[in-house]
């Protein structure tokens, strides 16, 4: 899909779903499951990303949407200044008003910032919207924006999980973006500009998703299985390759 068509589809989605998790996460998931996916992203930021960020830092939130993750950072680290970037104007407007932080309406392939500007960068479900021929360039451009010794967190869909789901039922939509294999994501970490700190995913939660979808109207039972998946994912990486989203934390050399 061309870039302009993708923007059009996202503007349509934002108008239909508003400033909700289903607007920026998985549109076909019940709120309780999108809420848990948001919790997993937030926990990753709280426990692995923010502890590496110095006081009074400046962060960039690429593909910030209406600010769901910037809001988490603002609450946990009021000392930090955050700049958002997204190509949907309605999201940018909501971000600016609700978070009182700077935001630019820009494409991930043309981010208007000077090199070595930020102490850390979030790129959560961002690279998935870059064409394959531009992927390496966009990845390096993001790395160039962070200062030496700064950290970058990438989160994107897993190709292995998408292939597994598509085996049973085709699920890709016009705003699904691309997915990355385990090897593709590991290859990104071998870039000479960075070193990998950690990588991972949430395989137990992901493999339970079809069942969780089925029982999502039963609140107590759903929460019980969500807690169970958290315990499994916290103590084992056995199912990591089959995570719905995979992540990688990099440090710039």
FIKOLZA-1660 file (N, C-alpha, C; in steps of 0.1 Angstrom, whole numbers, plus 5000, padded with zeros to 4 digits):
% residues 253
   i   px   py   pz ch aa at
   1 5008 4988 5000  A  X  N
   1 5000 5000 5000  A  X CA
   1 5009 5012 5000  A  X  C
   2 5006 5022 4992  A  X  N
   2 5013 5035 4991  A  X CA
   2 5012 5043 5004  A  X  C
   3 5021 5052 5006  A  X  N
   3 5021 5059 5018  A  X CA
   3 5009 5068 5020  A  X  C
   4 5005 5075 5009  A  X  N
   4 4993 5083 5010  A  X CA
   4 4980 5075 5013  A  X  C
   5 4979 5063 5007  A  X  N
   5 4968 5055 5009  A  X CA
   5 4968 5050 5024  A  X  C
   6 4979 5047 5029  A  X  N
   6 4980 5043 5043  A  X CA
   6 4976 5054 5052  A  X  C
   7 4980 5066 5050  A  X  N
   7 4976 5077 5058  A  X CA
   7 4961 5079 5057  A  X  C
   8 4955 5077 5045  A  X  N
   8 4941 5079 5044  A  X CA
   8 4933 5068 5052  A  X  C
   9 4938 5056 5052  A  X  N
   9 4932 5045 5059  A  X CA
   9 4933 5048 5074  A  X  C
  10 4944 5053 5079  A  X  N
  10 4946 5056 5093  A  X CA
  10 4937 5068 5097  A  X  C
  11 4936 5078 5089  A  X  N
  11 4926 5089 5092  A  X CA
  11 4912 5084 5094  A  X  C
  12 4908 5074 5085  A  X  N
  12 4895 5068 5085  A  X CA
  12 4894 5060 5098  A  X  C
  13 4904 5053 5102  A  X  N
  13 4903 5045 5114  A  X CA
  13 4902 5054 5127  A  X  C
  14 4910 5064 5127  A  X  N
  14 4910 5073 5138  A  X CA
  14 4896 5080 5140  A  X  C
  15 4890 5083 5129  A  X  N
  15 4877 5089 5129  A  X CA
  15 4866 5080 5134  A  X  C
  16 4867 5067 5130  A  X  N
  16 4857 5057 5133  A  X CA
  16 4858 5052 5148  A  X  C
  17 4871 5051 5153  A  X  N
  17 4873 5045 5166  A  X CA
  17 4876 5055 5177  A  X  C
  18 4880 5067 5172  A  X  N
  18 4883 5077 5182  A  X CA
  18 4896 5075 5189  A  X  C
  19 4897 5081 5201  A  X  N
  19 4910 5080 5209  A  X CA
  19 4909 5069 5219  A  X  C
  20 4909 5057 5214  A  X  N
  20 4907 5045 5222  A  X CA
  20 4918 5035 5218  A  X  C
  21 4920 5025 5227  A  X  N
  21 4930 5015 5224  A  X CA
  21 4928 5007 5211  A  X  C
  22 4915 5005 5208  A  X  N
  22 4912 4997 5196  A  X CA
  22 4915 5006 5184  A  X  C
  23 4916 5019 5185  A  X  N
  23 4920 5028 5175  A  X CA
  23 4935 5026 5171  A  X  C
  24 4944 5023 5181  A  X  N
  24 4958 5022 5178  A  X CA
  24 4964 5009 5180  A  X  C
  25 4957 5000 5186  A  X  N
  25 4962 4986 5188  A  X CA
  25 4954 4977 5178  A  X  C
  26 4948 4966 5183  A  X  N
  26 4942 4957 5174  A  X CA
  26 4927 4959 5173  A  X  C
  27 4922 4964 5162  A  X  N
  27 4908 4968 5161  A  X CA
  27 4898 4957 5163  A  X  C
  28 4902 4944 5162  A  X  N
  28 4892 4933 5163  A  X CA
  28 4893 4927 5177  A  X  C
  29 4901 4932 5186  A  X  N
  29 4902 4926 5199  A  X CA
  29 4892 4933 5209  A  X  C
  30 4886 4926 5218  A  X  N
  30 4878 4932 5229  A  X CA
  30 4886 4941 5237  A  X  C
  31 4880 4952 5243  A  X  N
  31 4887 4961 5251  A  X CA
  31 4896 4955 5262  A  X  C
  32 4891 4945 5269  A  X  N
  32 4899 4939 5279  A  X CA
  32 4912 4933 5274  A  X  C
  33 4912 4928 5262  A  X  N
  33 4925 4922 5257  A  X CA
  33 4934 4933 5251  A  X  C
  34 4928 4943 5245  A  X  N
  34 4937 4955 5241  A  X CA
  34 4942 4962 5253  A  X  C
  35 4934 4962 5264  A  X  N
  35 4939 4968 5276  A  X CA
  35 4951 4960 5282  A  X  C
  36 4951 4947 5281  A  X  N
  36 4962 4939 5286  A  X CA
  36 4974 4941 5277  A  X  C
  37 4972 4942 5264  A  X  N
  37 4984 4944 5255  A  X CA
  37 4990 4958 5258  A  X  C
  38 4982 4968 5260  A  X  N
  38 4987 4981 5264  A  X CA
  38 4994 4980 5278  A  X  C
  39 4989 4972 5287  A  X  N
  39 4996 4970 5299  A  X CA
  39 5010 4964 5297  A  X  C
  40 5011 4954 5288  A  X  N
  40 5024 4948 5285  A  X CA
  40 5034 4958 5279  A  X  C
  41 5029 4966 5270  A  X  N
  41 5038 4977 5265  A  X CA
  41 5042 4986 5276  A  X  C
  42 5033 4990 5284  A  X  N
  42 5036 5000 5295  A  X CA
  42 5045 4994 5305  A  X  C
  43 5044 4981 5308  A  X  N
  43 5052 4974 5318  A  X CA
  43 5067 4973 5312  A  X  C
  44 5068 4971 5299  A  X  N
  44 5081 4970 5293  A  X CA
  44 5088 4984 5294  A  X  C
  45 5081 4994 5292  A  X  N
  45 5086 5008 5293  A  X CA
  45 5090 5011 5308  A  X  C
  46 5081 5007 5317  A  X  N
  46 5084 5010 5331  A  X CA
  46 5096 5002 5336  A  X  C
  47 5097 4990 5333  A  X  N
  47 5107 4981 5339  A  X CA
  47 5120 4980 5332  A  X  C
  48 5120 4982 5318  A  X  N
  48 5133 4980 5311  A  X CA
  48 5138 4993 5304  A  X  C
  49 5128 5002 5299  A  X  N
  49 5133 5013 5292  A  X CA
  49 5136 5025 5301  A  X  C
  50 5126 5029 5310  A  X  N
  50 5128 5041 5318  A  X CA
  50 5139 5040 5328  A  X  C
  51 5142 5029 5334  A  X  N
  51 5154 5028 5343  A  X CA
  51 5167 5032 5337  A  X  C
  52 5168 5032 5324  A  X  N
  52 5180 5036 5317  A  X CA
  52 5180 5050 5313  A  X  C
  53 5170 5057 5315  A  X  N
  53 5168 5071 5311  A  X CA
  53 5172 5081 5322  A  X  C
  54 5182 5090 5320  A  X  N
  54 5187 5099 5330  A  X CA
  54 5176 5109 5334  A  X  C
  55 5178 5116 5345  A  X  N
  55 5169 5127 5349  A  X CA
  55 5169 5138 5338  A  X  C
  56 5157 5144 5337  A  X  N
  56 5156 5156 5328  A  X CA
  56 5159 5153 5313  A  X  C
  57 5157 5141 5309  A  X  N
  57 5160 5137 5295  A  X CA
  57 5149 5142 5286  A  X  C
  58 5152 5141 5273  A  X  N
  58 5142 5144 5262  A  X CA
  58 5140 5131 5254  A  X  C
  59 5128 5127 5253  A  X  N
  59 5125 5114 5246  A  X CA
  59 5116 5117 5234  A  X  C
  60 5117 5108 5224  A  X  N
  60 5109 5108 5212  A  X CA
  60 5100 5096 5212  A  X  C
  61 5087 5098 5210  A  X  N
  61 5077 5087 5208  A  X CA
  61 5073 5087 5194  A  X  C
  62 5079 5078 5186  A  X  N
  62 5076 5077 5172  A  X CA
  62 5063 5069 5170  A  X  C
  63 5055 5073 5161  A  X  N
  63 5041 5067 5159  A  X CA
  63 5034 5068 5172  A  X  C
  64 5033 5080 5178  A  X  N
  64 5028 5082 5192  A  X CA
  64 5013 5080 5193  A  X  C
  65 5006 5080 5181  A  X  N
  65 4991 5080 5182  A  X CA
  65 4986 5092 5190  A  X  C
  66 4976 5089 5198  A  X  N
  66 4970 5100 5206  A  X CA
  66 4978 5101 5220  A  X  C
  67 4988 5093 5222  A  X  N
  67 4997 5095 5233  A  X CA
  67 4996 5085 5244  A  X  C
  68 4991 5073 5241  A  X  N
  68 4988 5063 5252  A  X CA
  68 5001 5059 5260  A  X  C
  69 5013 5058 5253  A  X  N
  69 5025 5055 5260  A  X CA
  69 5032 5067 5265  A  X  C
  70 5031 5078 5258  A  X  N
  70 5037 5090 5264  A  X CA
  70 5030 5094 5277  A  X  C
  71 5017 5091 5278  A  X  N
  71 5010 5094 5291  A  X CA
  71 5015 5085 5302  A  X  C
  72 5019 5073 5299  A  X  N
  72 5025 5064 5309  A  X CA
  72 5038 5070 5314  A  X  C
  73 5047 5075 5304  A  X  N
  73 5060 5080 5308  A  X CA
  73 5058 5093 5316  A  X  C
  74 5048 5102 5312  A  X  N
  74 5046 5114 5319  A  X CA
  74 5042 5112 5333  A  X  C
  75 5034 5102 5336  A  X  N
  75 5030 5098 5349  A  X CA
  75 5041 5093 5358  A  X  C
  76 5049 5084 5352  A  X  N
  76 5060 5078 5359  A  X CA
  76 5072 5087 5360  A  X  C
  77 5075 5095 5350  A  X  N
  77 5087 5104 5350  A  X CA
  77 5084 5118 5346  A  X  C
  78 5078 5126 5356  A  X  N
  78 5074 5140 5352  A  X CA
  78 5086 5148 5349  A  X  C
  79 5098 5144 5352  A  X  N
  79 5110 5151 5349  A  X CA
  79 5114 5151 5334  A  X  C
  80 5109 5141 5327  A  X  N
  80 5112 5139 5313  A  X CA
  80 5103 5147 5304  A  X  C
  81 5110 5153 5294  A  X  N
  81 5102 5159 5283  A  X CA
  81 5100 5150 5271  A  X  C
  82 5088 5149 5266  A  X  N
  82 5085 5140 5255  A  X CA
  82 5081 5147 5243  A  X  C
  83 5086 5143 5231  A  X  N
  83 5082 5148 5218  A  X CA
  83 5075 5136 5211  A  X  C
  84 5063 5139 5206  A  X  N
  84 5056 5129 5199  A  X CA
  84 5057 5131 5184  A  X  C
  85 5055 5120 5176  A  X  N
  85 5055 5121 5161  A  X CA
  85 5046 5111 5156  A  X  C
  86 5036 5116 5147  A  X  N
  86 5027 5107 5141  A  X CA
  86 5022 5114 5128  A  X  C
  87 5017 5105 5119  A  X  N
  87 5013 5111 5106  A  X CA
  87 4997 5113 5105  A  X  C
  88 4990 5111 5116  A  X  N
  88 4976 5113 5117  A  X CA
  88 4973 5126 5125  A  X  C
  89 4968 5136 5118  A  X  N
  89 4967 5149 5124  A  X CA
  89 4958 5149 5136  A  X  C
  90 4947 5142 5136  A  X  N
  90 4938 5141 5147  A  X CA
  90 4945 5136 5160  A  X  C
  91 4953 5125 5158  A  X  N
  91 4961 5120 5169  A  X CA
  91 4970 5131 5175  A  X  C
  92 4977 5138 5166  A  X  N
  92 4986 5148 5170  A  X CA
  92 4979 5159 5178  A  X  C
  93 4967 5163 5173  A  X  N
  93 4960 5173 5181  A  X CA
  93 4956 5168 5194  A  X  C
  94 4951 5156 5196  A  X  N
  94 4947 5150 5209  A  X CA
  94 4960 5149 5218  A  X  C
  95 4971 5145 5212  A  X  N
  95 4983 5144 5220  A  X CA
  95 4987 5157 5226  A  X  C
  96 4987 5168 5217  A  X  N
  96 4991 5181 5222  A  X CA
  96 4982 5186 5233  A  X  C
  97 4969 5184 5232  A  X  N
  97 4960 5190 5241  A  X CA
  97 4960 5182 5254  A  X  C
  98 4960 5169 5253  A  X  N
  98 4958 5160 5266  A  X CA
  98 4971 5159 5273  A  X  C
  99 4983 5159 5266  A  X  N
  99 4996 5157 5273  A  X CA
  99 5003 5170 5276  A  X  C
 100 5000 5180 5268  A  X  N
 100 5007 5193 5270  A  X CA
 100 5022 5191 5267  A  X  C
 101 5025 5183 5257  A  X  N
 101 5038 5180 5252  A  X CA
 101 5039 5183 5237  A  X  C
 102 5052 5185 5233  A  X  N
 102 5054 5189 5219  A  X CA
 102 5051 5177 5210  A  X  C
 103 5045 5179 5198  A  X  N
 103 5042 5168 5188  A  X CA
 103 5044 5174 5174  A  X  C
 104 5049 5166 5165  A  X  N
 104 5050 5169 5151  A  X CA
 104 5042 5159 5143  A  X  C
 105 5036 5164 5133  A  X  N
 105 5028 5155 5124  A  X CA
 105 5038 5152 5112  A  X  C
 106 5044 5140 5113  A  X  N
 106 5054 5136 5104  A  X CA
 106 5054 5121 5102  A  X  C
 107 5059 5117 5090  A  X  N
 107 5060 5103 5086  A  X CA
 107 5073 5098 5092  A  X  C
 108 5073 5085 5096  A  X  N
 108 5085 5079 5102  A  X CA
 108 5097 5079 5092  A  X  C
 109 5094 5080 5079  A  X  N
 109 5106 5080 5070  A  X CA
 109 5111 5094 5068  A  X  C
 110 5104 5104 5074  A  X  N
 110 5109 5118 5072  A  X CA
 110 5108 5125 5085  A  X  C
 111 5114 5121 5095  A  X  N
 111 5113 5127 5108  A  X CA
 111 5122 5140 5109  A  X  C
 112 5116 5151 5112  A  X  N
 112 5123 5164 5111  A  X CA
 112 5132 5168 5123  A  X  C
 113 5141 5159 5127  A  X  N
 113 5149 5162 5138  A  X CA
 113 5164 5161 5135  A  X  C
 114 5172 5168 5143  A  X  N
 114 5186 5168 5142  A  X CA
 114 5192 5155 5148  A  X  C
 115 5203 5150 5143  A  X  N
 115 5210 5138 5148  A  X CA
 115 5214 5141 5163  A  X  C
 116 5214 5130 5171  A  X  N
 116 5219 5131 5185  A  X CA
 116 5211 5141 5193  A  X  C
 117 5198 5141 5191  A  X  N
 117 5189 5151 5198  A  X CA
 117 5183 5144 5211  A  X  C
 118 5180 5131 5211  A  X  N
 118 5172 5125 5221  A  X CA
 118 5180 5116 5230  A  X  C
 119 5176 5115 5243  A  X  N
 119 5182 5106 5252  A  X CA
 119 5177 5092 5251  A  X  C
 120 5165 5091 5245  A  X  N
 120 5159 5078 5243  A  X CA
 120 5147 5079 5233  A  X  C
 121 5144 5068 5226  A  X  N
 121 5134 5068 5216  A  X CA
 121 5125 5056 5218  A  X  C
 122 5112 5058 5217  A  X  N
 122 5102 5047 5216  A  X CA
 122 5098 5046 5202  A  X  C
 123 5098 5034 5196  A  X  N
 123 5092 5032 5183  A  X CA
 123 5083 5019 5184  A  X  C
 124 5072 5021 5190  A  X  N
 124 5063 5010 5193  A  X CA
 124 5052 5009 5181  A  X  C
 125 5052 4998 5174  A  X  N
 125 5044 4995 5162  A  X CA
 125 5046 5007 5152  A  X  C
 126 5059 5009 5149  A  X  N
 126 5063 5020 5140  A  X CA
 126 5070 5015 5128  A  X  C
 127 5080 5007 5129  A  X  N
 127 5087 5001 5118  A  X CA
 127 5078 4993 5109  A  X  C
 128 5067 4988 5114  A  X  N
 128 5058 4979 5106  A  X CA
 128 5052 4987 5095  A  X  C
 129 5052 5000 5095  A  X  N
 129 5046 5008 5084  A  X CA
 129 5057 5014 5074  A  X  C
 130 5069 5008 5075  A  X  N
 130 5079 5012 5066  A  X CA
 130 5080 5002 5055  A  X  C
 131 5081 5006 5042  A  X  N
 131 5083 4996 5031  A  X CA
 131 5096 4989 5033  A  X  C
 132 5097 4977 5028  A  X  N
 132 5108 4968 5031  A  X CA
 132 5121 4975 5025  A  X  C
 133 5120 4981 5014  A  X  N
 133 5132 4987 5007  A  X CA
 133 5137 4999 5015  A  X  C
 134 5129 5005 5024  A  X  N
 134 5133 5017 5032  A  X CA
 134 5136 5013 5046  A  X  C
 135 5134 5000 5050  A  X  N
 135 5135 4996 5064  A  X CA
 135 5148 4999 5070  A  X  C
 136 5159 4995 5064  A  X  N
 136 5172 4997 5069  A  X CA
 136 5175 5012 5071  A  X  C
 137 5172 5020 5061  A  X  N
 137 5174 5034 5062  A  X CA
 137 5166 5040 5073  A  X  C
 138 5154 5037 5074  A  X  N
 138 5145 5043 5085  A  X CA
 138 5150 5039 5098  A  X  C
 139 5154 5026 5100  A  X  N
 139 5160 5021 5112  A  X CA
 139 5172 5029 5116  A  X  C
 140 5181 5031 5107  A  X  N
 140 5193 5038 5110  A  X CA
 140 5191 5053 5113  A  X  C
 141 5181 5059 5106  A  X  N
 141 5177 5073 5108  A  X CA
 141 5172 5075 5122  A  X  C
 142 5164 5065 5127  A  X  N
 142 5160 5066 5141  A  X CA
 142 5171 5065 5151  A  X  C
 143 5180 5055 5148  A  X  N
 143 5192 5054 5157  A  X CA
 143 5200 5067 5157  A  X  C
 144 5202 5073 5145  A  X  N
 144 5209 5085 5145  A  X CA
 144 5204 5097 5153  A  X  C
 145 5191 5096 5156  A  X  N
 145 5184 5107 5164  A  X CA
 145 5187 5106 5179  A  X  C
 146 5191 5094 5183  A  X  N
 146 5194 5093 5197  A  X CA
 146 5209 5096 5200  A  X  C
 147 5212 5101 5212  A  X  N
 147 5225 5105 5216  A  X CA
 147 5233 5092 5218  A  X  C
 148 5247 5092 5217  A  X  N
 148 5255 5081 5221  A  X CA
 148 5252 5077 5236  A  X  C
 149 5251 5064 5238  A  X  N
 149 5247 5058 5251  A  X CA
 149 5232 5059 5254  A  X  C
 150 5225 5064 5244  A  X  N
 150 5210 5065 5245  A  X CA
 150 5204 5052 5242  A  X  C
 151 5191 5050 5245  A  X  N
 151 5184 5038 5243  A  X CA
 151 5172 5039 5233  A  X  C
 152 5170 5029 5226  A  X  N
 152 5158 5028 5216  A  X CA
 152 5151 5015 5218  A  X  C
 153 5138 5016 5220  A  X  N
 153 5129 5005 5222  A  X CA
 153 5120 5003 5209  A  X  C
 154 5121 4992 5203  A  X  N
 154 5113 4989 5191  A  X CA
 154 5103 4977 5195  A  X  C
 155 5091 4979 5191  A  X  N
 155 5081 4968 5193  A  X CA
 155 5073 4967 5180  A  X  C
 156 5072 4955 5174  A  X  N
 156 5065 4953 5162  A  X CA
 156 5058 4940 5161  A  X  C
 157 5049 4937 5152  A  X  N
 157 5042 4924 5151  A  X CA
 157 5052 4913 5147  A  X  C
 158 5049 4901 5151  A  X  N
 158 5057 4889 5148  A  X CA
 158 5052 4882 5136  A  X  C
 159 5061 4879 5127  A  X  N
 159 5057 4872 5114  A  X CA
 159 5053 4858 5117  A  X  C
 160 5060 4852 5127  A  X  N
 160 5056 4838 5130  A  X CA
 160 5042 4837 5136  A  X  C
 161 5038 4846 5144  A  X  N
 161 5025 4846 5150  A  X CA
 161 5014 4849 5139  A  X  C
 162 5017 4859 5131  A  X  N
 162 5008 4862 5120  A  X CA
 162 5006 4850 5111  A  X  C
 163 5017 4843 5107  A  X  N
 163 5015 4832 5099  A  X CA
 163 5007 4821 5105  A  X  C
 164 5009 4819 5118  A  X  N
 164 5001 4809 5126  A  X CA
 164 4986 4813 5125  A  X  C
 165 4983 4825 5128  A  X  N
 165 4969 4829 5128  A  X CA
 165 4963 4828 5114  A  X  C
 166 4971 4833 5104  A  X  N
 166 4966 4832 5090  A  X CA
 166 4963 4818 5085  A  X  C
 167 4970 4809 5091  A  X  N
 167 4968 4795 5087  A  X CA
 167 4954 4790 5090  A  X  C
 168 4948 4796 5101  A  X  N
 168 4934 4793 5104  A  X CA
 168 4924 4803 5099  A  X  C
 169 4928 4816 5099  A  X  N
 169 4919 4826 5094  A  X CA
 169 4927 4839 5090  A  X  C
 170 4925 4843 5078  A  X  N
 170 4932 4855 5073  A  X CA
 170 4927 4867 5082  A  X  C
 171 4937 4875 5087  A  X  N
 171 4934 4885 5096  A  X CA
 171 4939 4899 5093  A  X  C
 172 4947 4900 5082  A  X  N
 172 4953 4913 5079  A  X CA
 172 4943 4923 5074  A  X  C
 173 4944 4935 5079  A  X  N
 173 4935 4946 5075  A  X CA
 173 4944 4957 5067  A  X  C
 174 4937 4967 5063  A  X  N
 174 4944 4978 5055  A  X CA
 174 4954 4986 5064  A  X  C
 175 4952 4985 5077  A  X  N
 175 4962 4992 5086  A  X CA
 175 4970 4982 5094  A  X  C
 176 4971 4970 5090  A  X  N
 176 4979 4960 5097  A  X CA
 176 4994 4962 5097  A  X  C
 177 4999 4967 5086  A  X  N
 177 5013 4969 5084  A  X CA
 177 5020 4956 5082  A  X  C
 178 5033 4956 5083  A  X  N
 178 5041 4944 5081  A  X CA
 178 5045 4938 5094  A  X  C
 179 5049 4925 5093  A  X  N
 179 5054 4918 5105  A  X CA
 179 5068 4914 5103  A  X  C
 180 5075 4911 5114  A  X  N
 180 5089 4908 5114  A  X CA
 180 5092 4894 5120  A  X  C
 181 5100 4887 5113  A  X  N
 181 5104 4874 5119  A  X CA
 181 5114 4876 5130  A  X  C
 182 5116 4866 5138  A  X  N
 182 5126 4866 5149  A  X CA
 182 5140 4869 5143  A  X  C
 183 5143 4863 5132  A  X  N
 183 5157 4866 5126  A  X CA
 183 5158 4880 5121  A  X  C
 184 5147 4885 5115  A  X  N
 184 5148 4899 5110  A  X CA
 184 5151 4909 5121  A  X  C
 185 5144 4907 5132  A  X  N
 185 5146 4916 5143  A  X CA
 185 5160 4915 5149  A  X  C
 186 5165 4902 5150  A  X  N
 186 5178 4900 5155  A  X CA
 186 5188 4906 5146  A  X  C
 187 5186 4906 5133  A  X  N
 187 5195 4912 5123  A  X CA
 187 5196 4927 5125  A  X  C
 188 5185 4933 5128  A  X  N
 188 5185 4948 5131  A  X CA
 188 5195 4951 5142  A  X  C
 189 5195 4942 5152  A  X  N
 189 5204 4945 5164  A  X CA
 189 5218 4943 5161  A  X  C
 190 5222 4938 5150  A  X  N
 190 5236 4936 5146  A  X CA
 190 5242 4948 5140  A  X  C
 191 5234 4958 5138  A  X  N
 191 5239 4971 5133  A  X CA
 191 5251 4976 5141  A  X  C
 192 5261 4981 5134  A  X  N
 192 5273 4985 5140  A  X CA
 192 5272 4997 5149  A  X  C
 193 5260 5004 5148  A  X  N
 193 5258 5016 5156  A  X CA
 193 5253 5013 5170  A  X  C
 194 5248 5001 5172  A  X  N
 194 5241 4998 5184  A  X CA
 194 5246 4984 5190  A  X  C
 195 5242 4982 5202  A  X  N
 195 5243 4969 5208  A  X CA
 195 5230 4965 5214  A  X  C
 196 5227 4952 5214  A  X  N
 196 5214 4948 5219  A  X CA
 196 5215 4946 5234  A  X  C
 197 5205 4952 5241  A  X  N
 197 5204 4950 5256  A  X CA
 197 5196 4938 5259  A  X  C
 198 5184 4938 5254  A  X  N
 198 5175 4926 5256  A  X CA
 198 5165 4926 5245  A  X  C
 199 5159 4914 5243  A  X  N
 199 5148 4912 5234  A  X CA
 199 5138 4903 5240  A  X  C
 200 5126 4903 5234  A  X  N
 200 5116 4893 5240  A  X CA
 200 5103 4895 5234  A  X  C
 201 5093 4889 5240  A  X  N
 201 5079 4889 5236  A  X CA
 201 5070 4884 5246  A  X  C
 202 5057 4881 5243  A  X  N
 202 5047 4876 5252  A  X CA
 202 5040 4864 5246  A  X  C
 203 5048 4853 5245  A  X  N
 203 5043 4841 5238  A  X CA
 203 5031 4835 5244  A  X  C
 204 5031 4833 5257  A  X  N
 204 5020 4827 5264  A  X CA
 204 5007 4834 5262  A  X  C
 205 5007 4848 5264  A  X  N
 205 4995 4856 5262  A  X CA
 205 4991 4855 5247  A  X  C
 206 5000 4855 5238  A  X  N
 206 4996 4854 5224  A  X CA
 206 4990 4841 5220  A  X  C
 207 4995 4830 5225  A  X  N
 207 4990 4817 5221  A  X CA
 207 4976 4815 5228  A  X  C
 208 4974 4822 5239  A  X  N
 208 4961 4821 5246  A  X CA
 208 4950 4830 5240  A  X  C
 209 4954 4839 5231  A  X  N
 209 4945 4849 5226  A  X CA
 209 4932 4844 5220  A  X  C
 210 4933 4834 5212  A  X  N
 210 4920 4829 5206  A  X CA
 210 4910 4824 5218  A  X  C
 211 4916 4817 5228  A  X  N
 211 4908 4813 5239  A  X CA
 211 4903 4825 5247  A  X  C
 212 4912 4834 5249  A  X  N
 212 4908 4846 5257  A  X CA
 212 4897 4855 5250  A  X  C
 213 4898 4855 5237  A  X  N
 213 4888 4862 5229  A  X CA
 213 4874 4855 5231  A  X  C
 214 4874 4842 5232  A  X  N
 214 4862 4835 5233  A  X CA
 214 4855 4837 5247  A  X  C
 215 4864 4839 5257  A  X  N
 215 4859 4840 5271  A  X CA
 215 4859 4855 5276  A  X  C
 216 4861 4864 5267  A  X  N
 216 4864 4878 5271  A  X CA
 216 4852 4884 5278  A  X  C
 217 4840 4879 5276  A  X  N
 217 4828 4884 5283  A  X CA
 217 4827 4880 5297  A  X  C
 218 4835 4870 5301  A  X  N
 218 4835 4865 5315  A  X CA
 218 4847 4871 5322  A  X  C
 219 4845 4883 5328  A  X  N
 219 4856 4891 5334  A  X CA
 219 4865 4884 5343  A  X  C
 220 4860 4877 5353  A  X  N
 220 4868 4870 5363  A  X CA
 220 4876 4859 5357  A  X  C
 221 4871 4851 5348  A  X  N
 221 4878 4841 5342  A  X CA
 221 4889 4846 5332  A  X  C
 222 4886 4857 5325  A  X  N
 222 4895 4863 5316  A  X CA
 222 4907 4868 5324  A  X  C
 223 4905 4875 5335  A  X  N
 223 4916 4880 5343  A  X CA
 223 4924 4869 5349  A  X  C
 224 4918 4858 5353  A  X  N
 224 4925 4847 5358  A  X CA
 224 4935 4841 5348  A  X  C
 225 4931 4840 5335  A  X  N
 225 4940 4835 5325  A  X CA
 225 4950 4845 5321  A  X  C
 226 4947 4858 5322  A  X  N
 226 4957 4868 5319  A  X CA
 226 4968 4868 5329  A  X  C
 227 4964 4866 5342  A  X  N
 227 4975 4865 5352  A  X CA
 227 4983 4853 5350  A  X  C
 228 4977 4842 5346  A  X  N
 228 4984 4830 5343  A  X CA
 228 4994 4832 5332  A  X  C
 229 4990 4839 5321  A  X  N
 229 4999 4841 5310  A  X CA
 229 5011 4850 5314  A  X  C
 230 5008 4860 5323  A  X  N
 230 5019 4869 5328  A  X CA
 230 5030 4860 5335  A  X  C
 231 5025 4851 5343  A  X  N
 231 5035 4843 5351  A  X CA
 231 5043 4834 5341  A  X  C
 232 5037 4829 5331  A  X  N
 232 5045 4820 5322  A  X CA
 232 5055 4829 5314  A  X  C
 233 5050 4840 5309  A  X  N
 233 5059 4849 5301  A  X CA
 233 5070 4855 5310  A  X  C
 234 5068 4857 5323  A  X  N
 234 5078 4862 5331  A  X CA
 234 5089 4853 5335  A  X  C
 235 5086 4840 5334  A  X  N
 235 5096 4830 5338  A  X CA
 235 5101 4822 5327  A  X  C
 236 5096 4823 5315  A  X  N
 236 5100 4815 5304  A  X CA
 236 5099 4822 5291  A  X  C
 237 5110 4820 5282  A  X  N
 237 5110 4826 5269  A  X CA
 237 5107 4816 5258  A  X  C
 238 5102 4804 5262  A  X  N
 238 5100 4793 5254  A  X CA
 238 5091 4796 5242  A  X  C
 239 5081 4804 5244  A  X  N
 239 5071 4807 5233  A  X CA
 239 5074 4821 5227  A  X  C
 240 5086 4826 5229  A  X  N
 240 5088 4840 5225  A  X CA
 240 5087 4842 5210  A  X  C
 241 5091 4833 5202  A  X  N
 241 5090 4835 5188  A  X CA
 241 5075 4836 5183  A  X  C
 242 5066 4831 5191  A  X  N
 242 5052 4831 5186  A  X CA
 242 5044 4842 5193  A  X  C
 243 5051 4852 5198  A  X  N
 243 5045 4864 5204  A  X CA
 243 5038 4872 5194  A  X  C
 244 5026 4878 5197  A  X  N
 244 5019 4887 5188  A  X CA
 244 5027 4899 5185  A  X  C
 245 5034 4904 5195  A  X  N
 245 5044 4915 5193  A  X CA
 245 5057 4911 5198  A  X  C
 246 5068 4914 5191  A  X  N
 246 5081 4912 5197  A  X CA
 246 5088 4925 5199  A  X  C
 247 5098 4925 5208  A  X  N
 247 5104 4938 5212  A  X CA
 247 5119 4936 5212  A  X  C
 248 5126 4947 5211  A  X  N
 248 5141 4947 5212  A  X CA
 248 5145 4961 5218  A  X  C
 249 5154 4960 5228  A  X  N
 249 5159 4972 5234  A  X CA
 249 5174 4974 5230  A  X  C
 250 5177 4985 5224  A  X  N
 250 5190 4987 5219  A  X CA
 250 5197 4999 5226  A  X  C
 251 5210 4999 5226  A  X  N
 251 5218 5010 5232  A  X CA
 251 5227 5015 5221  A  X  C
 252 5227 5028 5219  A  X  N
 252 5236 5033 5208  A  X CA
 252 5250 5034 5214  A  X  C
 253 5260 5030 5205  A  X  N
 253 5274 5030 5209  A  X CA
 253 5280 5044 5209  A  X  C
% end
